[in-house]
Amino acid sequence: MATPLDLDQLRTFIAVVDTGSFTRAAEDVFKTQSAVSMQVRRLEDRLGKELFERNGRSVKLTDDGARLLSYARRMLALSQETLTAFDEEHISGHVRIGLPDDYAERFLPEIMGRFVRTNPRVELQIACETTNSLVEHVEKGHLDVALVCPSKTHAWSEIVRREPLHFVTSACHTVHLEEVLPLAIGRADCVWRKQGIEALRQAGRQHRVLFTSWSATIVTSAVLAGLAISVLPECALRPGMRVLTEEEGFPRLNDAEIAVMRGKNTDTPVISALIEHIRESLRNLVPPTEETPLTRQLPETRLIRSQRLRPGMTAAGW
């Protein structure tokens, strides 16, 4: 039996057609431009047909793309019609959600964008704090849902994403060559801090904590200024940073884990819908791949934010 078509890929395909641009389509479906490109390529691979003629900044439907368009619109309309038929009442209410600020820039657009569009009667109240503070707020009933860095002490959390954790430095400075490594890092209870310091200790690398902060903005500013190195997950990497490699004496770290945590007595339709949306959104985040010609037309900062840094790679500065 043939594999069914992916409705999310069809939705992205229609957005490219309607906006006439991969860049504007990315804004419309709340994805990165590289994720849009990946979804279109996967759809083309699934059908065995090219759907667009790419010419610089412009895209034009091929004959096969035009043929698919009417089917795609009907499939999405039927899907929505089916959901509406079984939705006895629209989800409404408000949800209090928290996440660390280093997750916010990467994940909030993907998680919140389509959710608020498809659930316009839901009000989202968003807080950015440290994992420990978020856990405390959830346990006390001040938050309904939180994205956290999990640990054994955090009950009722579910891991929804794993991604690489790196030692990073400024691409324009040589602070990583100092005999005693200065660190800009999270507070003492930070899981990434503990893992990074233990890895340096086992590798025999001398170090000192120069900056301690729960704010990703402060930590990344110290790194970009060439004042210190840090330990950051892939989602927190910024233009102007460079991933430090094992060849340079920096040990490989275990992947960072991201978990969703829900409070007690939060088994309501609106909260359950949001948590399911979080699971699906983080599961479907597409790892950026090699740039297509169209991708290179994006503004520099947007392009770099969508790139995945590999050990030894450098992203240009601001």
C-alpha positions as CSV (number, residue, x, y, z in Angstrom):
1,M,0.0,0.0,0.0
2,A,1.3,3.4,-1.0
3,T,2.4,5.8,1.8
4,P,-0.3,8.5,2.3
5,L,0.6,12.1,1.5
6,D,1.6,14.3,4.4
7,L,-1.0,17.0,5.0
8,D,1.6,19.4,6.5
9,Q,3.7,19.1,3.4
10,L,0.7,19.9,1.3
11,R,-0.1,22.9,3.5
12,T,3.4,24.2,3.0
13,F,3.2,23.5,-0.8
14,I,0.0,25.6,-1.0
15,A,1.6,28.4,1.1
16,V,4.5,28.6,-1.4
17,V,2.0,28.8,-4.3
18,D,-0.2,31.4,-2.6
19,T,2.7,33.7,-1.5
20,G,4.9,33.1,-4.6
21,S,7.9,32.8,-2.4
22,F,9.6,30.2,-0.1
23,T,10.5,33.1,2.2
24,R,7.0,34.5,2.6
25,A,5.6,30.9,2.8
26,A,7.9,30.3,5.8
27,E,6.4,33.3,7.6
28,D,2.9,32.1,6.7
29,V,3.3,28.6,8.0
30,F,5.6,29.6,10.9
31,K,8.5,27.6,9.8
32,T,12.1,28.4,8.8
33,Q,12.8,28.8,5.1
34,S,15.0,25.7,5.2
35,A,12.2,23.7,6.7
36,V,9.8,24.9,3.9
37,S,12.4,23.9,1.3
38,M,12.9,20.5,3.0
39,Q,9.1,19.8,3.0
40,V,8.7,20.7,-0.6
41,R,11.7,18.5,-1.6
42,R,10.2,15.6,0.4
43,L,6.8,16.1,-1.3
44,E,8.6,16.1,-4.7
45,D,10.5,13.0,-3.8
46,R,7.3,11.3,-2.7
47,L,5.5,12.1,-6.0
48,G,8.6,11.7,-8.1
49,K,7.8,15.0,-9.9
50,E,9.2,18.5,-9.7
51,L,6.6,20.9,-8.5
52,F,8.3,24.3,-8.9
53,E,10.6,25.9,-11.4
54,R,13.1,27.9,-9.3
55,N,14.5,31.0,-10.9
56,G,16.4,33.3,-8.5
57,R,13.9,34.8,-6.1
58,S,10.8,33.7,-8.0
59,V,9.1,30.3,-8.1
60,K,6.7,29.0,-10.7
61,L,4.5,26.0,-10.7
62,T,5.3,23.2,-13.1
63,D,2.5,21.4,-14.9
64,D,2.7,18.6,-12.3
65,G,2.6,21.2,-9.6
66,A,-0.5,22.8,-11.0
67,R,-2.1,19.4,-11.2
68,L,-1.3,18.7,-7.6
69,L,-2.6,22.1,-6.4
70,S,-6.3,21.3,-6.9
71,Y,-6.0,18.0,-5.1
72,A,-4.0,19.5,-2.3
73,R,-6.6,22.2,-1.6
74,R,-9.4,19.7,-1.6
75,M,-7.5,17.3,0.7
76,L,-6.9,20.1,3.2
77,A,-10.5,21.4,3.0
78,L,-11.8,17.9,3.6
79,S,-9.5,17.4,6.5
80,Q,-10.7,20.6,8.2
81,E,-14.3,19.8,7.4
82,T,-13.9,16.4,9.0
83,L,-12.3,17.9,12.2
84,T,-15.0,20.5,12.4
85,A,-17.8,17.9,12.0
86,F,-16.5,16.1,15.1
87,D,-15.7,19.2,17.1
88,E,-18.8,19.7,19.1
89,E,-17.5,22.9,20.6
90,H,-14.5,25.0,19.8
91,I,-11.6,24.9,22.3
92,S,-11.4,28.0,24.4
93,G,-9.8,29.2,27.6
94,H,-6.4,30.3,28.6
95,V,-3.1,28.4,29.2
96,R,-0.1,29.6,31.3
97,I,3.0,28.3,29.6
98,G,6.7,28.8,30.6
99,L,10.0,28.1,29.0
100,P,13.6,29.2,29.3
101,D,14.6,32.2,27.2
102,D,17.1,30.2,25.2
103,Y,14.2,28.0,24.0
104,A,11.9,30.9,23.3
105,E,13.5,32.3,20.1
106,R,13.9,28.9,18.5
107,F,10.7,27.2,19.5
108,L,8.0,29.7,20.2
109,P,7.2,30.6,16.6
110,E,6.9,27.0,15.6
111,I,4.8,26.0,18.7
112,M,2.6,29.0,19.0
113,G,2.1,30.2,15.4
114,R,-0.3,27.6,14.1
115,F,-1.8,26.8,17.5
116,V,-3.2,30.3,18.0
117,R,-4.4,30.4,14.4
118,T,-6.3,27.2,14.7
119,N,-7.5,27.9,18.3
120,P,-8.3,31.7,18.2
121,R,-10.4,31.5,21.4
122,V,-7.4,30.4,23.4
123,E,-5.3,33.0,25.3
124,L,-1.7,32.0,25.9
125,Q,0.2,33.6,28.9
126,I,3.9,33.1,28.4
127,A,6.7,33.3,31.0
128,C,10.5,33.0,30.4
129,E,12.4,31.8,33.4
130,T,15.0,29.2,34.4
131,T,14.1,25.5,34.4
132,N,14.1,25.3,38.2
133,S,11.8,28.3,38.6
134,L,9.5,26.9,35.9
135,V,9.3,23.6,37.7
136,E,8.5,25.3,40.9
137,H,5.7,27.4,39.3
138,V,4.2,24.3,37.7
139,E,4.3,22.4,41.1
140,K,2.6,25.4,42.8
141,G,0.0,25.7,40.1
142,H,1.2,29.0,38.8
143,L,1.9,27.5,35.4
144,D,-0.1,24.9,33.4
145,V,2.7,23.8,31.1
146,A,6.4,24.3,30.9
147,L,9.3,23.4,28.5
148,V,12.2,22.4,30.7
149,C,15.6,20.8,30.8
150,P,14.7,17.5,32.5
151,S,16.3,15.9,35.5
152,K,15.5,12.9,37.7
153,T,13.9,15.2,40.3
154,H,11.3,16.6,37.8
155,A,8.2,14.5,38.0
156,W,5.5,14.2,35.3
157,S,7.8,15.4,32.5
158,E,8.0,13.9,29.0
159,I,11.1,14.3,26.8
160,V,9.9,15.7,23.5
161,R,13.2,16.6,21.8
162,R,17.0,15.8,21.9
163,E,19.6,17.9,20.2
164,P,23.4,18.3,20.3
165,L,25.1,20.1,23.2
166,H,28.3,21.9,22.3
167,F,31.3,23.8,23.7
168,V,31.2,27.1,21.8
169,T,33.5,30.1,21.4
170,S,33.5,33.4,19.5
171,A,34.5,32.9,15.8
172,C,36.5,36.2,16.0
173,H,38.5,35.7,19.2
174,T,40.9,33.1,20.7
175,V,39.7,32.9,24.2
176,H,39.4,29.1,23.8
177,L,43.2,29.0,23.6
178,E,43.8,30.4,27.1
179,E,45.5,28.0,29.5
180,V,42.8,28.5,32.1
181,L,39.5,28.6,30.2
182,P,37.1,31.3,31.2
183,L,33.5,30.1,31.2
184,A,30.2,32.0,30.8
185,I,27.6,29.5,32.0
186,G,24.3,28.9,33.7
187,R,23.9,28.9,37.5
188,A,25.1,26.0,39.7
189,D,21.9,24.0,39.3
190,C,22.1,24.1,35.4
191,V,22.3,20.6,33.9
192,W,24.4,21.8,31.0
193,R,26.8,23.6,33.3
194,K,27.3,20.5,35.4
195,Q,27.9,18.3,32.3
196,G,30.4,20.8,30.7
197,I,32.4,21.4,33.9
198,E,32.6,17.6,34.6
199,A,33.7,17.0,30.9
200,L,36.5,19.6,31.2
201,R,37.6,18.2,34.6
202,Q,37.9,14.7,33.1
203,A,39.8,16.0,30.1
204,G,42.2,17.8,32.4
205,R,41.3,21.2,31.1
206,Q,41.8,24.0,33.6
207,H,38.9,26.4,33.8
208,R,37.2,29.1,35.9
209,V,33.7,30.4,35.9
210,L,33.9,34.0,34.8
211,F,30.1,34.8,34.3
212,T,27.1,33.0,35.8
213,S,23.6,33.9,34.6
214,W,20.3,32.2,34.0
215,S,19.9,34.5,31.0
216,A,20.9,33.1,27.6
217,T,21.3,36.7,26.3
218,I,24.0,37.5,28.9
219,V,25.8,34.2,28.3
220,T,25.8,34.5,24.5
221,S,26.9,38.1,24.8
222,A,29.9,37.1,26.8
223,V,30.8,34.4,24.2
224,L,30.4,36.7,21.2
225,A,32.5,39.4,22.9
226,G,35.3,36.9,23.2
227,L,35.3,37.0,27.0
228,A,34.5,33.3,27.6
229,I,33.5,30.0,26.1
230,S,30.2,28.3,27.0
231,V,28.2,25.1,26.8
232,L,25.0,25.6,24.7
233,P,22.5,23.4,23.0
234,E,22.0,23.7,19.3
235,C,18.9,25.8,19.6
236,A,20.9,28.5,21.5
237,L,23.7,28.9,19.0
238,R,24.1,32.4,17.5
239,P,25.8,34.0,14.4
240,G,29.4,34.7,15.3
241,M,29.8,31.5,17.4
242,R,32.0,28.5,16.5
243,V,31.6,25.0,17.8
244,L,34.7,23.7,19.5
245,T,35.9,20.2,18.4
246,E,37.4,17.2,20.1
247,E,40.5,17.8,18.0
248,E,40.9,21.1,19.8
249,G,40.7,19.4,23.2
250,F,37.0,19.9,24.0
251,P,35.2,16.6,24.9
252,R,32.0,15.5,23.1
253,L,28.9,16.1,25.3
254,N,25.7,14.2,25.7
255,D,22.7,15.5,23.8
256,A,20.6,18.2,25.5
257,E,17.1,17.0,26.3
258,I,14.0,19.1,26.2
259,A,10.9,18.0,28.1
260,V,7.3,19.2,28.5
261,M,5.9,19.3,32.0
262,R,2.3,19.7,32.9
263,G,0.8,20.6,36.2
264,K,-1.6,18.6,38.3
265,N,-5.3,19.0,37.6
266,T,-4.6,20.2,34.1
267,D,-6.4,17.5,32.2
268,T,-8.5,19.9,30.2
269,P,-9.1,19.9,26.4
270,V,-7.2,23.2,25.8
271,I,-4.1,22.1,27.7
272,S,-4.1,18.7,26.2
273,A,-4.4,20.2,22.7
274,L,-1.5,22.5,23.4
275,I,0.7,19.7,24.7
276,E,-0.1,17.5,21.7
277,H,0.8,20.5,19.5
278,I,4.1,20.9,21.3
279,R,5.0,17.2,20.8
280,E,4.1,17.4,17.1
281,S,5.9,20.7,16.5
282,L,9.2,19.7,18.1
283,R,9.1,16.3,16.5
284,N,8.6,17.9,13.1
285,L,11.3,20.6,13.3
286,V,13.4,19.9,10.2
287,P,17.2,19.9,10.7
288,P,18.5,22.5,8.3
289,T,20.4,21.1,5.3
290,E,22.5,22.4,2.6
291,E,21.2,25.6,1.2
292,T,19.3,25.7,-2.1
293,P,19.9,28.7,-4.4
294,L,16.6,30.2,-3.2
295,T,17.8,30.0,0.4
296,R,20.8,32.2,-0.3
297,Q,18.4,35.0,-1.2
298,L,17.4,35.4,2.4
299,P,18.7,38.2,4.6
300,E,21.9,37.1,6.2
301,T,20.7,37.0,9.8
302,R,17.7,34.9,9.0
303,L,19.7,32.5,6.9
304,I,22.3,32.0,9.6
305,R,19.7,31.4,12.3
306,S,18.3,28.5,10.2
307,Q,21.7,26.8,9.7
308,R,22.9,23.9,11.8
309,L,26.4,24.5,13.1
310,R,28.6,21.4,13.0
311,P,31.9,21.1,15.0
312,G,34.5,23.3,13.3
313,M,31.9,25.4,11.4
314,T,31.6,29.1,11.8
315,A,28.5,31.3,11.3
316,A,29.2,34.9,10.2
317,G,28.7,37.6,12.8
318,W,26.0,40.2,13.0
